[in-house]
Amino acid sequence: MTDGLDDVREHYRATGLTGRLKMALAALGPEHQRLTPQQLGALDQFHTRGLAATAELAKLAGITADMAVLDVGSGVGGPARFLAATHGCRVVGVDLSEPFVDAARYLTERTRQSGEVSFETASALALPFDDGRFDAVLLQHVAMNISGRTQLYREIRRVLKPGGRFATFDIVLNGGEPHYPVPWARTPATSFLLTAAATREAIEPAGFRTLAWQDDTEAAKAWFVQLRASGPPPSPNLGVVMGPDFMQLATNLGRNLMEGRLGILTAVFEATSINS
Ligand SMILES: C[S@@+](CC[C@H](N)C(=O)[O-])C[C@H]1O[C@@H](n2cnc3c(N)ncnc32)[C@H](O)[C@@H]1O
């Protein structure tokens, strides 16, 4: 089996993304006008339940102004900008996709947060940071794209200070194989789902103690029902980032949740000693 990184990069290749964002954001006002994380929420929170999920995860993780936070798989940077704007912390995001990092930097200039929020292109499996650099690490809807889970959680543990927090919000395998395409995978080639139990078994030996563990599948299902009832999403939305098939990808995720094939896990861990 390959590690799938090239396929994952291809899935999020987003050709000409920053240019497309510039055009789409003209609907919100002229280029020089400052945008807020709330205005961008429909296009820069690339996970189930959008901005509300990021707000809840940050609260559960106990993010405070004095923290240095790392967002692993930061996408186009919505969660990082929201954390800095809401909690006053400094945030660094890393992502495998260069066009996403480029777009994240552009959007951060538009929200005038480039002093507190920065982005780097890197793999979560080889984080470009010294040991113990961060107080908290967030991982939202990323692990399902990563086959090397042992390495992923070891890297996250390595860059955390002892006592630091690791907060994860991810899609897990439940009662069967998903229908494709889904937002993280148009085919099974970029999908590396684990069950919730297997996720915990991969995380704890990397040097973590569980502080919070929640099955958030019902909340996600309710969100999809509401989304369907409320008609087409506000514009601009994640279709700008992922292309015109995004609605189909998202609809399939909702269907997989409704059919009990997939679930949603929220968990927070404390960094303890590292077992080798
Ligand atoms: C569904 S998006 C979630 C983005 C962001 N966390 C959010 O919630 O808005 C998944 C992101 O994970 C990134 N990703 C996938 N595999 C990665 C890896 N090995 N290293 C770094 N980023 C990765 C993708 O490029 C993509 O931006």
The ligand as an SDF file (V2000), in Angstrom:
LIG
                    3D

 27 29  0  0  0  0  0  0  0  0999 V2000
  -11.1310   18.5100    4.6240 C   0  0  0  0  0  0  0  0  0  0  0  0
   -9.7640   19.5860    4.6200 S   0  0  0  0  0  0  0  0  0  0  0  0
   -9.8240   20.2920    6.2630 C   0  0  0  0  0  0  0  0  0  0  0  0
   -9.1010   21.6240    6.3340 C   0  0  0  0  0  0  0  0  0  0  0  0
   -9.1420   22.3180    7.6970 C   0  0  0  0  0  0  0  0  0  0  0  0
   -8.6350   21.4830    8.7610 N   0  0  0  0  0  0  0  0  0  0  0  0
  -10.5300   22.7810    8.0280 C   0  0  0  0  0  0  0  0  0  0  0  0
  -11.1690   22.1200    8.8510 O   0  0  0  0  0  0  0  0  0  0  0  0
  -10.9830   23.7960    7.4710 O   0  0  0  0  0  0  0  0  0  0  0  0
   -8.3900   18.4430    4.7580 C   0  0  0  0  0  0  0  0  0  0  0  0
   -7.0490   19.1480    4.6740 C   0  0  0  0  0  0  0  0  0  0  0  0
   -6.0140   18.2520    5.1100 O   0  0  0  0  0  0  0  0  0  0  0  0
   -4.8910   18.4820    4.3030 C   0  0  0  0  0  0  0  0  0  0  0  0
   -4.0250   17.2860    4.3840 N   0  0  0  0  0  0  0  0  0  0  0  0
   -4.3340   16.0180    4.0210 C   0  0  0  0  0  0  0  0  0  0  0  0
   -3.2880   15.2090    4.2460 N   0  0  0  0  0  0  0  0  0  0  0  0
   -2.3010   15.9700    4.7690 C   0  0  0  0  0  0  0  0  0  0  0  0
   -0.9660   15.7080    5.2060 C   0  0  0  0  0  0  0  0  0  0  0  0
   -0.4130   14.4860    5.1340 N   0  0  0  0  0  0  0  0  0  0  0  0
   -0.2410   16.7290    5.7010 N   0  0  0  0  0  0  0  0  0  0  0  0
   -0.7630   17.9880    5.7680 C   0  0  0  0  0  0  0  0  0  0  0  0
   -2.0150   18.2970    5.3680 N   0  0  0  0  0  0  0  0  0  0  0  0
   -2.7710   17.2960    4.8670 C   0  0  0  0  0  0  0  0  0  0  0  0
   -5.4670   18.7190    2.9300 C   0  0  0  0  0  0  0  0  0  0  0  0
   -4.5560   19.3260    2.0380 O   0  0  0  0  0  0  0  0  0  0  0  0
   -6.6830   19.5830    3.2690 C   0  0  0  0  0  0  0  0  0  0  0  0
   -6.3540   20.9410    3.2990 O   0  0  0  0  0  0  0  0  0  0  0  0
  1  2  1  0
  2  3  1  0
  2 10  1  0
  3  4  1  0
  4  5  1  0
  5  6  1  0
  5  7  1  0
  7  8  2  0
  7  9  1  0
 10 11  1  0
 11 12  1  0
 11 26  1  0
 12 13  1  0
 13 14  1  0
 13 24  1  0
 14 15  1  0
 14 23  1  0
 15 16  2  0
 16 17  1  0
 17 18  1  0
 17 23  2  0
 18 19  1  0
 18 20  2  0
 20 21  1  0
 21 22  2  0
 22 23  1  0
 24 25  1  0
 24 26  1  0
 26 27  1  0
M  CHG  2   2   1   9  -1
M  END
$$$$
